[in-house]
């Protein structure tokens, strides 16, 4: 599988370093290693979702219980979660760290990924959700730490876009 194991491990380790102890996710190709690591880690709770919007409620509950969390999803999952993000996380000032596999950019081979990828950043901007792109292992640790700090200090959603150059190893 051409999904980068080393980048996935780096991301996972950085999430743990910033205190994340609960992740929610639906199965998705670029997230497969992250989900497996969370599943195998006795210090992490993995919540498998039926639909991505459920992750907003899971993260809100975790926050109220004093547990830091992260939502793992792809572009279309983010788009499907907008109602929960606006009517829960933004309205009630819930820190929400979202890691979004940013599909549909240059090099995308799956035509069903292209439309969601093309609008994700525009929707984040329209919702005033701060975002950063994770494109290289060199800046993963600092951007995850800064995103978690902003989510906590501002009590708001933030997004990290997991880009092809970081997540995909061409065969």
Residue pairs with C-beta under 8 A, 6 or more apart in sequence:
1 29
1 32
2 168
2 169
2 170
2 171
3 29
3 30
3 32
3 33
3 167
3 168
3 169
4 33
4 166
4 167
4 168
4 169
5 33
6 137
7 137
7 140
7 166
7 167
8 33
8 34
8 37
8 167
9 33
9 37
10 137
10 140
10 141
11 34
11 99
11 134
11 140
11 144
11 162
12 33
12 34
12 37
12 38
14 140
14 141
14 144
14 145
15 23
15 70
15 99
15 144
16 41
16 43
16 44
17 141
17 144
17 145
18 68
18 144
18 145
18 148
18 149
19 68
19 148
20 44
20 68
20 69
20 70
20 97
20 148
21 43
21 44
21 45
21 67
21 68
21 69
22 44
22 45
22 46
22 47
22 58
22 59
22 62
22 67
22 68
22 69
22 70
23 34
23 35
23 38
23 44
23 45
23 46
23 47
23 69
23 70
23 71
23 72
24 46
24 47
24 48
24 49
24 54
24 55
24 58
24 59
24 69
24 70
24 71
24 72
25 31
25 34
25 35
25 38
25 46
25 47
25 48
25 49
25 55
25 71
25 72
25 73
26 48
26 49
26 50
26 51
26 52
26 73
26 77
27 35
28 72
28 73
28 74
28 77
28 101
29 101
30 74
30 101
30 103
30 162
30 167
30 168
31 72
31 73
31 74
31 101
34 72
34 99
35 46
35 72
37 44
38 44
38 45
38 46
39 46
45 67
47 55
47 58
49 55
49 58
51 80
52 71
52 73
52 77
52 78
52 80
52 81
53 80
53 81
53 83
53 84
54 84
55 71
55 73
55 81
55 84
56 71
56 81
56 84
56 85
56 88
56 89
56 94
56 96
57 84
57 88
58 69
58 71
59 69
59 70
59 71
59 89
59 94
59 95
59 96
59 97
60 88
60 89
60 92
60 94
60 96
62 68
62 69
63 69
63 94
63 95
68 95
68 97
68 148
68 152
69 97
70 97
70 98
70 99
71 81
71 96
71 97
71 98
71 99
72 99
72 101
73 81
73 98
73 99
73 100
73 101
74 100
74 101
74 103
74 113
74 116
75 100
75 101
75 102
75 103
75 104
75 113
75 116
75 117
75 119
75 120
76 113
76 116
77 100
78 98
78 100
78 120
78 123
78 124
78 159
79 116
79 119
79 120
79 123
82 123
82 127
85 96
85 127
85 129
85 157
86 127
88 94
89 96
89 156
89 157
90 127
90 156
90 157
93 155
93 156
94 155
94 156
94 157
95 151
95 152
95 154
95 155
95 156
95 157
96 151
96 156
96 157
96 158
97 147
97 148
97 151
97 158
97 160
98 129
98 157
98 158
98 159
98 160
99 159
99 160
99 162
100 120
100 159
100 160
100 161
100 162
101 162
101 167
102 117
102 120
102 133
102 161
102 162
102 163
102 164
103 110
103 113
103 114
103 116
103 117
103 164
104 113
104 114
104 115
104 116
104 117
104 118
104 120
105 117
105 163
105 164
106 164
107 164
107 168
108 114
108 117
108 164
120 161
121 131
121 161
124 131
124 159
125 131
127 157
129 156
129 157
129 158
129 159
130 147
130 150
130 156
130 158
130 159
131 158
131 159
131 160
131 161
132 143
132 146
132 147
132 159
132 160
132 161
133 160
133 161
133 163
134 140
134 143
134 144
134 160
134 161
134 162
134 163
134 166
135 163
135 165
135 166
136 165
136 166
137 166
140 166
143 160
144 160
147 158
147 159
147 160
148 158
150 156
150 158
151 157
151 158
